[in-house]
Amino acid sequence: MTAPARDALVAVATLLAPDVPQVAARAAAAHDDPAAYLLEHADRLDDRGIDEPFPGLPWIALVDALADHGLLAEVDWKEASGEIAARLRELRSAPRTDELWTSLGESDLPTYEFLEAAGDRLAGTGTALAVLDIESDCYPLVLVPSARADDLVALAAAAGFAAAALGRSGAVET
């Protein structure tokens, strides 16, 4: 990963966790010394089947750090709508709109369709629902101010990874 890509990775972390510098520090550490990061976080990475450094390690480090700080919900590709809504509602970055979460939780859509609908509904609160693609059968979900969703997607691409805003025209299924 080049210096500009590293800078973009840190910018993604800062965008998603502006008040938690540890998130950016973990992503940067995985970039700067993958072997040391792997040793330090072996138990957590073992749960993902990761036992050696690889190019996506900094992105995984970012996802795990965001989750550890209540800023990311990782859901299965076949998760129930009520469970997804409950996990998104718990995020520190979630809008505090009880009616929104209750109505979303009552949906009976398949997971990806639910995520698209949730993204559309969240847009009304000024919040974008986005997925950080880790090339898995799960959805690592984050919430970001709608005005910054395009920045997230562009910064992720500049870092060599993929993110997509859900519920907006042009969103890509992972």
C-alpha angles and dihedrals in degrees: 000000000000125000092257090051090049090050090051090050091052089047090054090051091048092048093051097039107026094161098040110070090176089075093060090042092056094048090048092047091054089051097044099045111009094174093054091045090051092052094046094049099031096129094051094043091047087062086061093046092251115141103151137040117272134168094265095055095101090053091049088048089053092049092049093046092050090049091049089056097047095254101110134047116201111204133182120250089248100040120144116255093238091054093048092049091049093050094047091047089057093057115111088230095053121119111247098236110134094188092055094052094043093052093045091050091055093059119111099199126133111265102262093043089049091051091051091049091046090051090053092048094045090052087070088064093050091256129121123209111217137178124218104213113227094168092251137115091260135079117234098202128199135176120224134169107277091236089061100045094097089048090054092051093046095046092048090052091048088053090052097254138098134248128166134193111231126221094029127106109269096028111150123222113233 
